[in-house]
C-alpha cells in the first residue's frame, strides 16, 4: 500500500464475490469469538481469527495485486483494501490475546483508538486515510546457533 497507493488506504472499486466472501468471513469472526469465549473455548476463538488470516493470505496470493498494478490498477486497489480491512478486523479480534502486536497492526492501519472495539463493520477503513511508514509488527525470529562444546 505504501508503494502502490501513495501511502494511503486504497480507494476500492466494486467488490467481487471473492472479496465480499472474505469480508463477510472477517466480519463474522467477532460473533464467533463472543460465542466461543462465552463457552470458555478460548482456543476456538483464537482459531477463528487465524483461519480468516489464512484465508486472507490465500486470497492475496491468488489475486496477485503486484501483477494487477499494470493491467488493472482499480482491481489492485480493491484487493489491497480488502486485505487491509480483513487484517483490521483480525487485529481487533486479536487484541485480548496479543495486545501489543494487534495494537501495532492497528496503528499501521491508522485505526483510531475509539474504533478498536468489537463493532467492526461500523469502523471500516476509510479510503484516502494516510498510513504511517510500514514497520514490522513482530521482530524477526532468528534461531540461535548452538554453541560447540
DSSP file (Angstrom, degrees, kcal/mol; ACC not computed):
  #  RESIDUE AA STRUCTURE BP1 BP2  ACC     N-H-->O    O-->H-N    N-H-->O    O-->H-N    TCO  KAPPA ALPHA  PHI   PSI    X-CA   Y-CA   Z-CA
    1    1 A X     >        0   0    0      0, 0.0     4,-2.2     0, 0.0     6,-1.3   0.000 360.0 360.0 360.0 -41.9    0.0    0.0    0.0
    2    2 A X  T  4  +     0   0    0      5,-0.2     5,-0.3     4,-0.2     4,-0.2   0.911 360.0  34.2 -59.5 -41.7    2.8    2.4    0.9
    3    3 A X  T  4 S+     0   0    0      3,-0.1     3,-0.2     1,-0.1    -1,-0.2   0.868 129.2  31.6 -82.6 -39.1    4.5    1.8   -2.5
    4    4 A X  T  4 S+     0   0    0      1,-0.2    -2,-0.2     2,-0.0    -1,-0.1   0.571 123.7  39.9-101.6 -10.9    1.5    1.4   -4.8
    5    5 A X  S >< S-     0   0    0     -4,-2.2     3,-1.3     5,-0.1    -1,-0.2   0.000 110.7-102.7-129.6  28.8   -1.2    3.5   -3.2
    6    6 A X  T 3  S-     0   0    0      1,-0.3    -4,-0.2    -3,-0.2    -3,-0.1   0.798  73.8 -64.8  55.4  32.6    0.8    6.6   -2.1
    7    7 A X  T 3  S+     0   0    0     -6,-1.3   124,-3.3    -5,-0.3     2,-0.3   0.787 110.8 107.8  67.3  28.3    0.8    5.5    1.5
    8    8 A X  B <  S-A  130   0A   0     -3,-1.3   122,-0.2    -7,-0.5    -1,-0.2  -0.936  84.0 -82.9-133.9 157.6   -2.9    5.8    2.0
    9    9 A X        -     0   0    0    120,-2.5   119,-3.2    -2,-0.3   120,-0.1  -0.414  62.3-109.5 -56.6 126.9   -5.8    3.4    2.4
   10   10 A X        -     0   0    0    117,-0.2     2,-0.7    67,-0.1   119,-0.1  -0.224  18.1-119.3 -65.2 148.7   -6.7    2.4   -1.2
   11   11 A X        -     0   0    0    116,-0.1     2,-0.1    -3,-0.1    67,-0.1  -0.801  38.3-145.9 -83.9 115.5   -9.9    3.6   -2.9
   12   12 A X        -     0   0    0     -2,-0.7    63,-0.1    65,-0.1     3,-0.1  -0.447   9.7-152.7 -85.8 157.0  -11.7    0.4   -3.7
   13   13 A X        -     0   0    0     61,-0.4     2,-0.1     1,-0.3    -1,-0.1  -0.084  56.5 -31.0-100.7-153.3  -13.8   -0.4   -6.7
   14   14 A X        -     0   0    0     -2,-0.1     2,-0.3     1,-0.1    -1,-0.3  -0.431  68.4-120.8 -65.8 136.2  -16.7   -2.9   -7.0
   15   15 A X        -     0   0    0     -2,-0.1    -1,-0.1    -3,-0.1     2,-0.1  -0.630  22.0-138.9 -79.8 134.2  -16.2   -5.9   -4.7
   16   16 A X     >  -     0   0    0     -2,-0.3     4,-2.6     1,-0.1     5,-0.2  -0.310  32.3 -99.2 -77.9 172.2  -16.1   -9.3   -6.5
   17   17 A X  H  > S+     0   0    0      1,-0.2     4,-2.4     2,-0.2     5,-0.2   0.886 127.0  51.7 -60.0 -38.4  -17.8  -12.3   -5.0
   18   18 A X  H  > S+     0   0    0      2,-0.2     4,-2.1     1,-0.2    -1,-0.2   0.916 109.4  49.2 -65.0 -43.2  -14.4  -13.4   -3.6
   19   19 A X  H  > S+     0   0    0      1,-0.2     4,-2.6     2,-0.2    -2,-0.2   0.956 113.8  45.7 -58.6 -50.7  -13.8  -10.0   -2.0
   20   20 A X  H  X S+     0   0    0     -4,-2.6     4,-2.9     1,-0.2    -2,-0.2   0.879 110.4  53.3 -64.2 -39.2  -17.3  -10.0   -0.4
   21   21 A X  H  X S+     0   0    0     -4,-2.4     4,-2.2    -5,-0.2    -1,-0.2   0.909 111.3  46.5 -62.3 -41.7  -17.0  -13.6    0.9
   22   22 A X  H  X S+     0   0    0     -4,-2.1     4,-2.4     2,-0.2    -2,-0.2   0.924 113.4  48.2 -67.1 -43.9  -13.7  -12.8    2.6
   23   23 A X  H  X S+     0   0    0     -4,-2.6     4,-3.0     2,-0.2     5,-0.2   0.919 111.6  50.3 -61.9 -43.3  -15.0   -9.6    4.1
   24   24 A X  H  X S+     0   0    0     -4,-2.9     4,-1.5     1,-0.2    -1,-0.2   0.902 110.0  50.4 -61.8 -41.0  -18.1  -11.4    5.3
   25   25 A X  H  X S+     0   0    0     -4,-2.2     4,-0.7    -5,-0.2    -1,-0.2   0.918 112.6  47.2 -62.4 -42.7  -15.9  -14.1    6.9
   26   26 A X  H >X S+     0   0    0     -4,-2.4     3,-1.4     1,-0.2     4,-0.5   0.946 110.6  50.2 -64.3 -48.4  -13.9  -11.5    8.6
   27   27 A X  H 3< S+     0   0    0     -4,-3.0     4,-0.4     1,-0.3     3,-0.4   0.772 108.9  55.4 -63.1 -23.9  -16.9   -9.5    9.9
   28   28 A X  H 3X S+     0   0    0     -4,-1.5     4,-1.8    -5,-0.2     3,-0.4   0.641  86.4  79.8 -81.5 -15.2  -18.3  -12.8   11.3
   29   29 A X  H <X S+     0   0    0     -3,-1.4     4,-2.9    -4,-0.7    -1,-0.2   0.841  86.3  57.3 -67.1 -30.5  -15.3  -13.7   13.4
   30   30 A X  H  X S+     0   0    0     -4,-0.5     4,-2.5    -3,-0.4    -1,-0.2   0.878 106.3  49.1 -70.2 -33.7  -16.2  -11.4   16.3
   31   31 A X  H  > S+     0   0    0     -4,-0.4     4,-2.2    -3,-0.4    -1,-0.2   0.911 112.5  49.0 -65.5 -41.5  -19.6  -13.1   16.7
   32   32 A X  H  X S+     0   0    0     -4,-1.8     4,-2.8     1,-0.2     5,-0.2   0.922 110.9  50.8 -61.4 -43.9  -17.8  -16.5   16.7
   33   33 A X  H  X S+     0   0    0     -4,-2.9     4,-3.1     1,-0.2     5,-0.3   0.928 108.3  50.8 -61.4 -45.9  -15.3  -15.2   19.2
   34   34 A X  H  X S+     0   0    0     -4,-2.5     4,-2.2     1,-0.2    -1,-0.2   0.927 113.4  46.3 -57.2 -45.1  -18.1  -13.9   21.5
   35   35 A X  H  X S+     0   0    0     -4,-2.2     4,-1.2     2,-0.2    -2,-0.2   0.939 116.1  43.7 -62.7 -48.5  -19.8  -17.3   21.4
   36   36 A X  H  <>S+     0   0    0     -4,-2.8     5,-3.5     2,-0.2    -2,-0.2   0.890 114.4  48.3 -69.8 -39.3  -16.6  -19.3   21.9
   37   37 A X  H ><5S+     0   0    0     -4,-3.1     3,-1.8    -5,-0.2    -1,-0.2   0.907 108.9  54.9 -66.5 -39.7  -15.3  -17.1   24.7
   38   38 A X  H 3<5S+     0   0    0     -4,-2.2    -1,-0.2    -5,-0.3    -2,-0.2   0.801 110.1  46.7 -60.9 -28.6  -18.7  -17.3   26.4
   39   39 A X  T 3<5S-     0   0    0     -4,-1.2    -1,-0.3    -5,-0.1    -2,-0.2   0.260 118.8-113.9 -94.7  10.2  -18.4  -21.1   26.3
   40   40 A X  T < 5S+     0   0    0     -3,-1.8     2,-0.6     1,-0.2    -3,-0.2   0.794  76.0 134.6  60.5  30.7  -14.8  -20.9   27.6
   41   41 A X    >>< +     0   0    0     -5,-3.5     4,-1.6     1,-0.2     3,-0.9  -0.551  18.0 159.4-105.0  63.5  -13.5  -22.3   24.3
   42   42 A X  H 3>  +     0   0    0     -2,-0.6     4,-2.4     1,-0.3     5,-0.2   0.869  69.0  58.3 -57.6 -40.8  -10.6  -19.7   24.0
   43   43 A X  H 3> S+     0   0    0      1,-0.2     4,-2.1     2,-0.2    -1,-0.3   0.845 105.5  50.4 -60.7 -33.3   -8.7  -21.9   21.6
   44   44 A X  H <> S+     0   0    0     -3,-0.9     4,-1.8     2,-0.2    -1,-0.2   0.847 108.0  52.7 -73.7 -33.3  -11.6  -21.8   19.2
   45   45 A X  H  X S+     0   0    0     -4,-1.6     4,-1.3     2,-0.2    -2,-0.2   0.929 112.2  45.0 -64.7 -44.6  -11.9  -18.1   19.4
   46   46 A X  H  X S+     0   0    0     -4,-2.4     4,-2.2     1,-0.2     3,-0.3   0.903 110.1  55.0 -65.8 -40.9   -8.2  -17.7   18.5
   47   47 A X  H  X S+     0   0    0     -4,-2.1     4,-2.5     1,-0.2    -1,-0.2   0.860 101.5  59.0 -61.1 -35.5   -8.6  -20.3   15.7
   48   48 A X  H  X S+     0   0    0     -4,-1.8     4,-1.5     2,-0.2    -1,-0.2   0.903 107.6  46.6 -60.3 -40.9  -11.4  -18.2   14.2
   49   49 A X  H  X S+     0   0    0     -4,-1.3     4,-2.2    -3,-0.3     3,-0.2   0.962 114.3  45.3 -64.7 -51.8   -9.0  -15.3   13.9
   50   50 A X  H  X S+     0   0    0     -4,-2.2     4,-2.4     1,-0.2    -2,-0.2   0.802 108.1  57.9 -68.7 -28.2   -6.2  -17.3   12.4
   51   51 A X  H  X S+     0   0    0     -4,-2.5     4,-2.1    -5,-0.2    -1,-0.2   0.916 109.1  45.1 -64.8 -41.8   -8.5  -19.1   10.0
   52   52 A X  H  X S+     0   0    0     -4,-1.5     4,-2.5     2,-0.2    -2,-0.2   0.890 112.0  51.9 -69.0 -38.3   -9.6  -15.8    8.5
   53   53 A X  H  X S+     0   0    0     -4,-2.2     4,-2.1     2,-0.2    -2,-0.2   0.916 109.7  49.8 -62.7 -41.7   -6.0  -14.5    8.4
   54   54 A X  H  X S+     0   0    0     -4,-2.4     4,-2.3     2,-0.2    -2,-0.2   0.900 110.3  50.4 -63.3 -40.3   -5.0  -17.7    6.5
   55   55 A X  H  X S+     0   0    0     -4,-2.1     4,-2.8     1,-0.2    -2,-0.2   0.905 109.2  51.4 -62.6 -41.3   -7.9  -17.2    4.1
   56   56 A X  H  X S+     0   0    0     -4,-2.5     4,-2.7     2,-0.2    -2,-0.2   0.884 108.7  51.4 -63.1 -38.2   -6.7  -13.6    3.5
   57   57 A X  H  X S+     0   0    0     -4,-2.1     4,-2.3     2,-0.2    -2,-0.2   0.923 111.8  45.9 -64.3 -44.6   -3.2  -14.9    2.8
   58   58 A X  H  X S+     0   0    0     -4,-2.3     4,-2.4     2,-0.2    -2,-0.2   0.913 113.6  50.1 -63.6 -42.7   -4.6  -17.4    0.2
   59   59 A X  H  X S+     0   0    0     -4,-2.8     4,-2.6     2,-0.2     5,-0.2   0.934 110.8  48.9 -59.7 -48.7   -6.8  -14.6   -1.3
   60   60 A X  H  X>S+     0   0    0     -4,-2.7     4,-1.5     1,-0.2     5,-0.5   0.917 112.8  47.2 -60.6 -45.6   -3.8  -12.2   -1.6
   61   61 A X  H  <5S+     0   0    0     -4,-2.3    -1,-0.2     1,-0.2    -2,-0.2   0.893 114.8  46.6 -64.2 -39.8   -1.6  -14.8   -3.2
   62   62 A X  H  <5S+     0   0    0     -4,-2.4    -2,-0.2     1,-0.2    -1,-0.2   0.855 112.2  49.4 -71.7 -35.1   -4.3  -15.8   -5.7
   63   63 A X  H  <5S-     0   0    0     -4,-2.6    -1,-0.2    -5,-0.2    -2,-0.2   0.758  88.6-156.7 -77.0 -24.7   -5.3  -12.3   -6.6
   64   64 A X  T >X5 -     0   0    0     -4,-1.5     3,-1.4    -5,-0.2     4,-1.3   0.937  12.3-174.6  48.1  63.6   -1.6  -11.2   -7.3
   65   65 A X  H 3><S+     0   0    0     -5,-0.5     4,-1.0     1,-0.3    -1,-0.1   0.795  78.7  65.5 -60.5 -26.5   -2.1   -7.5   -6.7
   66   66 A X  H 34 S+     0   0    0      1,-0.2     4,-0.3     2,-0.2    -1,-0.3   0.836 105.2  44.3 -63.0 -31.7    1.5   -6.9   -7.8
   67   67 A X  H X> S+     0   0    0     -3,-1.4     4,-0.9     1,-0.2     3,-0.6   0.765 107.0  60.3 -81.8 -26.7    0.6   -8.1  -11.3
   68   68 A X  H 3X S+     0   0    0     -4,-1.3     4,-3.1     1,-0.2     8,-0.3   0.696  81.9  84.1 -74.1 -18.6   -2.6   -6.1  -11.3
   69   69 A X  H 3< S+     0   0    0     -4,-1.0     4,-0.3     1,-0.2    -1,-0.2   0.887 102.3  30.7 -52.8 -42.4   -0.8   -2.8  -10.9
   70   70 A X  H <4 S+     0   0    0     -3,-0.6    -1,-0.2    -4,-0.3     3,-0.2   0.828 129.0  37.3 -86.3 -33.8   -0.1   -2.6  -14.7
   71   71 A X  H  < S+     0   0    0     -4,-0.9    -2,-0.2     1,-0.2    -3,-0.2   0.830 135.6   4.1 -91.9 -33.3   -3.2   -4.4  -16.0
   72   72 A X     X  +     0   0    0     -4,-3.1     4,-2.3    -5,-0.1     3,-0.4  -0.519  59.4 175.5-154.7  76.8   -6.0   -3.3  -13.7
   73   73 A X  H  > S+     0   0    0     -4,-0.3     4,-2.4     1,-0.2     5,-0.2   0.817  83.6  56.0 -58.6 -32.8   -5.0   -0.7  -11.0
   74   74 A X  H  > S+     0   0    0      2,-0.2     4,-2.0     1,-0.2   -61,-0.4   0.915 109.0  46.8 -66.0 -40.6   -8.5   -0.3   -9.7
   75   75 A X  H  > S+     0   0    0     -3,-0.4     4,-2.6     2,-0.2    -2,-0.2   0.901 109.6  54.5 -66.1 -40.4   -8.7   -4.1   -9.1
   76   76 A X  H  X S+     0   0    0     -4,-2.3     4,-2.6    -8,-0.3    -2,-0.2   0.936 108.7  48.6 -56.3 -47.1   -5.3   -3.9   -7.4
   77   77 A X  H  X S+     0   0    0     -4,-2.4     4,-2.7     1,-0.2    -1,-0.2   0.882 110.7  50.8 -62.4 -38.7   -6.6   -1.2   -5.1
   78   78 A X  H  X S+     0   0    0     -4,-2.0     4,-2.8     2,-0.2    -1,-0.2   0.909 110.8  48.3 -66.1 -41.9   -9.7   -3.2   -4.3
   79   79 A X  H  X S+     0   0    0     -4,-2.6     4,-2.4     2,-0.2    -2,-0.2   0.923 113.7  47.0 -63.6 -44.3   -7.6   -6.3   -3.4
   80   80 A X  H  X S+     0   0    0     -4,-2.6     4,-2.5    -5,-0.2    -2,-0.2   0.911 113.7  48.0 -64.9 -41.9   -5.2   -4.2   -1.2
   81   81 A X  H  X S+     0   0    0     -4,-2.7     4,-2.9    -5,-0.2     5,-0.2   0.950 111.8  49.6 -62.1 -48.7   -8.2   -2.6    0.5
   82   82 A X  H  X S+     0   0    0     -4,-2.8     4,-2.2     1,-0.2    -2,-0.2   0.916 113.0  46.8 -57.8 -45.5  -10.0   -5.9    1.1
   83   83 A X  H  X S+     0   0    0     -4,-2.4     4,-2.2     2,-0.2    -1,-0.2   0.925 113.4  48.1 -63.9 -45.0   -6.8   -7.5    2.5
   84   84 A X  H  X S+     0   0    0     -4,-2.5     4,-2.1     1,-0.2    -2,-0.2   0.900 111.1  50.9 -63.1 -41.1   -6.1   -4.5    4.8
   85   85 A X  H  X S+     0   0    0     -4,-2.9     4,-2.1     2,-0.2    -1,-0.2   0.899 109.7  49.8 -64.8 -40.6   -9.7   -4.4    6.0
   86   86 A X  H  X S+     0   0    0     -4,-2.2     4,-2.5    -5,-0.2    -1,-0.2   0.910 110.8  50.0 -63.7 -41.4   -9.6   -8.1    6.9
   87   87 A X  H  X S+     0   0    0     -4,-2.2     4,-2.5     2,-0.2    -2,-0.2   0.860 107.4  55.0 -65.3 -34.6   -6.4   -7.6    8.8
   88   88 A X  H  X S+     0   0    0     -4,-2.1     4,-2.3     2,-0.2    -2,-0.2   0.948 110.3  45.0 -61.3 -48.2   -8.0   -4.7   10.7
   89   89 A X  H  X S+     0   0    0     -4,-2.1     4,-2.3     1,-0.2    -2,-0.2   0.916 113.2  50.5 -63.1 -43.1  -10.8   -7.0   11.8
   90   90 A X  H  X S+     0   0    0     -4,-2.5     4,-2.0     1,-0.2    -1,-0.2   0.900 110.2  50.3 -61.5 -40.7   -8.4   -9.7   12.7
   91   91 A X  H  X S+     0   0    0     -4,-2.5     4,-0.9     2,-0.2    -1,-0.2   0.895 108.2  52.3 -66.3 -39.8   -6.3   -7.2   14.7
   92   92 A X  H >< S+     0   0    0     -4,-2.3     3,-0.7     1,-0.2     4,-0.3   0.940 113.5  44.7 -59.3 -46.1   -9.4   -6.0   16.6
   93   93 A X  H >< S+     0   0    0     -4,-2.3     3,-0.5     1,-0.2    -2,-0.2   0.818 110.8  54.1 -67.2 -31.0  -10.2   -9.6   17.5
   94   94 A X  H >X S+     0   0    0     -4,-2.0     4,-3.0     1,-0.2     3,-1.4   0.598  80.7  94.4 -80.8 -11.3   -6.6  -10.4   18.4
   95   95 A X  T << S+     0   0    0     -4,-0.9    -1,-0.2    -3,-0.7     4,-0.2   0.851  81.5  52.3 -53.5 -41.4   -6.3   -7.6   20.9
   96   96 A X  T <4 S+     0   0    0     -3,-0.5    -1,-0.3    -4,-0.3     3,-0.2   0.784 120.0  35.6 -66.1 -22.3   -7.2   -9.7   24.0
   97   97 A X  T <4 S+     0   0    0     -3,-1.4    -2,-0.2    -4,-0.2    -1,-0.2   0.818 136.2  15.4-101.2 -37.9   -4.6  -12.3   23.1
   98   98 A X  S  X S+     0   0    0     -4,-3.0     4,-3.0    -7,-0.1     5,-0.4  -0.585  70.9 169.0-135.0  71.4   -1.7  -10.3   21.7
   99   99 A X  H  > S+     0   0    0      1,-0.2     4,-2.1    -3,-0.2     5,-0.2   0.863  75.3  46.3 -58.4 -41.2   -2.4   -6.7   22.7
  100  100 A X  H  > S+     0   0    0      2,-0.2     4,-2.3     1,-0.2    -1,-0.2   0.953 116.8  42.5 -68.7 -48.3    0.9   -5.2   21.7
  101  101 A X  H  > S+     0   0    0      2,-0.2     4,-2.2     1,-0.2    -2,-0.2   0.919 116.5  47.7 -63.8 -44.3    1.1   -6.9   18.3
  102  102 A X  H  X S+     0   0    0     -4,-3.0     4,-2.5     1,-0.2    -1,-0.2   0.898 111.3  52.3 -63.8 -39.5   -2.5   -6.2   17.5
  103  103 A X  H  X S+     0   0    0     -4,-2.1     4,-2.3    -5,-0.4    -2,-0.2   0.900 108.1  50.5 -63.0 -41.1   -2.1   -2.6   18.6
  104  104 A X  H  X S+     0   0    0     -4,-2.3     4,-2.4     2,-0.2    -1,-0.2   0.914 110.8  49.2 -62.8 -42.3    0.9   -2.1   16.3
  105  105 A X  H  X S+     0   0    0     -4,-2.2     4,-1.3     1,-0.2    -2,-0.2   0.919 111.4  48.9 -64.2 -42.6   -1.0   -3.5   13.4
  106  106 A X  H  <>S+     0   0    0     -4,-2.5     5,-2.6     1,-0.2    -1,-0.2   0.868 109.8  52.8 -64.7 -35.7   -4.0   -1.2   14.1
  107  107 A X  H ><5S+     0   0    0     -4,-2.3     3,-1.7     1,-0.2    25,-0.4   0.927 107.1  51.9 -61.8 -44.4   -1.5    1.7   14.3
  108  108 A X  H 3<5S+     0   0    0     -4,-2.4    -1,-0.2     1,-0.3    24,-0.2   0.771 110.1  49.1 -64.3 -25.4   -0.1    0.8   10.9
  109  109 A X  T 3<5S-     0   0    0     -4,-1.3    -1,-0.3    -5,-0.2    -2,-0.2   0.330 113.7-121.6 -94.2   6.6   -3.6    0.8    9.5
  110  110 A X  T < 5 +     0   0    0     -3,-1.7     2,-0.6     1,-0.2    -3,-0.2   0.867  50.4 166.9  56.7  42.0   -4.3    4.2   11.1
  111  111 A X      < -     0   0    0     -5,-2.6    -1,-0.2    -6,-0.1    -2,-0.1  -0.792  35.1-124.6 -89.8 120.4   -7.2    2.9   13.2
  112  112 A X    >   -     0   0    0     -2,-0.6     3,-1.7     1,-0.1    -1,-0.0  -0.230  20.7-113.2 -61.1 151.7   -8.2    5.4   15.9
  113  113 A X  G >  S+     0   0    0      1,-0.3     3,-1.4     2,-0.2    -1,-0.1   0.875 116.5  54.9 -53.9 -41.7   -8.3    4.2   19.5
  114  114 A X  G 3  S+     0   0    0      1,-0.3     3,-0.3     2,-0.1    -1,-0.3   0.596 103.5  57.2 -73.3  -8.2  -12.1    4.6   19.7
  115  115 A X  G <  S+     0   0    0     -3,-1.7    -1,-0.3     1,-0.2    -2,-0.2   0.097  81.1  88.9-106.2  21.8  -12.5    2.4   16.6
  116  116 A X    <   +     0   0    0     -3,-1.4    -1,-0.2    -5,-0.1     2,-0.1   0.113  65.0 106.3-104.5  20.8  -10.7   -0.6   18.1
  117  117 A X  S    S-     0   0    0     -3,-0.3     2,-0.2     2,-0.1     6,-0.1  -0.391  90.1 -90.8 -94.8 175.4  -13.8   -2.2   19.7
  118  118 A X  S    S+     0   0    0      1,-0.2     2,-0.5    -2,-0.1     3,-0.2   0.079 101.9  94.4 -79.2  26.4  -15.8   -5.2   18.5
  119  119 A X    >   +     0   0    0     -2,-0.2     3,-0.8     1,-0.2     4,-0.2  -0.568  51.7 160.2-108.7  65.0  -18.1   -3.1   16.4
  120  120 A X  G >   +     0   0    0     -2,-0.5     3,-1.8     1,-0.2    -1,-0.2   0.812  58.2  57.3 -66.4 -39.6  -16.1   -3.7   13.3
  121  121 A X  G >  S+     0   0    0      1,-0.3     3,-0.7     2,-0.2    -1,-0.2   0.801 105.4  53.6 -67.3 -25.2  -18.4   -3.1   10.4
  122  122 A X  G <  S+     0   0    0     -3,-0.8    -1,-0.3     1,-0.2    -2,-0.2   0.456 110.2  48.8 -85.0   0.2  -19.1    0.5   11.7
  123  123 A X  G <  S+     0   0    0     -3,-1.8    -1,-0.2    -4,-0.2    -2,-0.2  -0.001  76.8 155.5-128.1  28.8  -15.4    1.2   11.8
  124  124 A X    <   -     0   0    0     -3,-0.7    -3,-0.1     1,-0.1   -39,-0.0  -0.131  56.0 -84.1 -57.8 153.8  -14.2    0.1    8.3
  125  125 A X        -     0   0    0    -44,-0.1     2,-0.6     1,-0.1    -1,-0.1  -0.291  42.9-131.6 -57.8 142.1  -11.0    1.6    6.9
  126  126 A X    >   -     0   0    0     -3,-0.1     3,-2.0  -115,-0.0  -117,-0.3  -0.883  21.4-118.7-103.3 118.0  -11.7    4.9    5.1
  127  127 A X  T 3  S+     0   0    0     -2,-0.6  -117,-0.2     1,-0.2  -116,-0.1  -0.222  98.2  28.5 -54.1 140.1  -10.1    5.2    1.7
  128  128 A X  T 3  S+     0   0    0   -119,-3.2     2,-0.3     1,-0.3    -1,-0.2   0.258  80.6 140.9  92.0 -11.5   -7.6    8.0    1.4
  129  129 A X    <   -     0   0    0     -3,-2.0  -120,-2.5  -119,-0.1    -1,-0.3  -0.487  57.9-117.1 -64.8 124.7   -6.6    7.9    5.1
  130  130 A X  B     -A    8   0A   0     -2,-0.3     2,-0.3  -122,-0.2  -122,-0.3  -0.387  29.3-149.4 -64.1 140.2   -2.8    8.5    5.3
  131  131 A X        -     0   0    0   -124,-3.3   -22,-0.1     1,-0.1   -23,-0.1  -0.841  15.2-112.4-110.0 147.6   -0.9    5.5    6.7
  132  132 A X        -     0   0    0    -25,-0.4     3,-0.1    -2,-0.3     2,-0.1  -0.207  52.3 -72.2 -69.0 168.9    2.3    5.6    8.7
  133  133 A X        -     0   0    0      1,-0.1    -1,-0.2  -131,-0.0     0, 0.0  -0.393  62.9 -99.5 -60.1 134.7    5.5    4.3    7.3
  134  134 A X        +     0   0    0     -3,-0.1     2,-0.3    -2,-0.1    -1,-0.1  -0.264  51.0 169.4 -59.1 142.7    5.4    0.4    7.2
  135  135 A X        -     0   0    0     -3,-0.1   -27,-0.1   -31,-0.1     2,-0.0  -0.980  40.3 -87.6-150.1 154.0    7.2   -1.3   10.1
  136  136 A X        -     0   0    0     -2,-0.3     3,-0.1     1,-0.1     4,-0.0  -0.369  24.0-155.6 -64.8 143.2    7.4   -4.9   11.4
  137  137 A X  S    S+     0   0    0      1,-0.2     2,-0.3    -2,-0.0    -1,-0.1   0.851  83.1  23.4 -83.5 -39.9    4.7   -5.8   13.9
  138  138 A X  S    S-     0   0    0    -34,-0.0    -1,-0.2   -37,-0.0     3,-0.1  -0.933  93.3-102.4-124.5 148.9    6.8   -8.6   15.4
  139  139 A X        -     0   0    0     -2,-0.3     2,-0.2     1,-0.1    -2,-0.0  -0.369  45.4 -98.7 -67.3 150.8   10.6   -9.0   15.4
  140  140 A X        -     0   0    0      1,-0.1     2,-0.5    -2,-0.0    -1,-0.1  -0.504  37.1-123.8 -68.6 134.1   12.1  -11.4   13.0
  141  141 A X        -     0   0    0     -2,-0.2     2,-0.5    -3,-0.1    -1,-0.1  -0.701  29.2-175.2 -82.5 125.0   12.8  -14.8   14.7
  142  142 A X        -     0   0    0     -2,-0.5     2,-0.3     0, 0.0    -2,-0.0  -0.981  22.8-131.3-122.8 119.7   16.4  -15.8   14.3
  143  143 A X        -     0   0    0     -2,-0.5     2,-0.2     1,-0.1     3,-0.0  -0.510  25.7-121.6 -71.9 130.9   17.4  -19.2   15.6
  144  144 A X        -     0   0    0     -2,-0.3     2,-0.3     1,-0.1    -1,-0.1  -0.472  23.9-115.4 -72.5 140.9   20.5  -19.0   17.7
  145  145 A X        -     0   0    0     -2,-0.2     2,-0.2     1,-0.1    -1,-0.1  -0.596  34.4-114.6 -74.3 135.2   23.4  -21.1   16.6
  146  146 A X        -     0   0    0     -2,-0.3     2,-0.2     1,-0.1    -1,-0.1  -0.476  31.0-114.1 -72.8 140.2   24.1  -23.8   19.2
  147  147 A X        -     0   0    0     -2,-0.2     2,-0.3     1,-0.1    -1,-0.1  -0.487  26.5-118.1 -75.0 142.2   27.5  -23.4   20.9
  148  148 A X              0   0    0     -2,-0.2    -1,-0.1     1,-0.1     0, 0.0  -0.643 360.0 360.0 -80.8 135.8   30.1  -26.1   20.2
  149  149 A X              0   0    0     -2,-0.3    -1,-0.1     0, 0.0    -2,-0.0   0.456 360.0 360.0 -76.2 360.0   31.1  -28.0   23.4
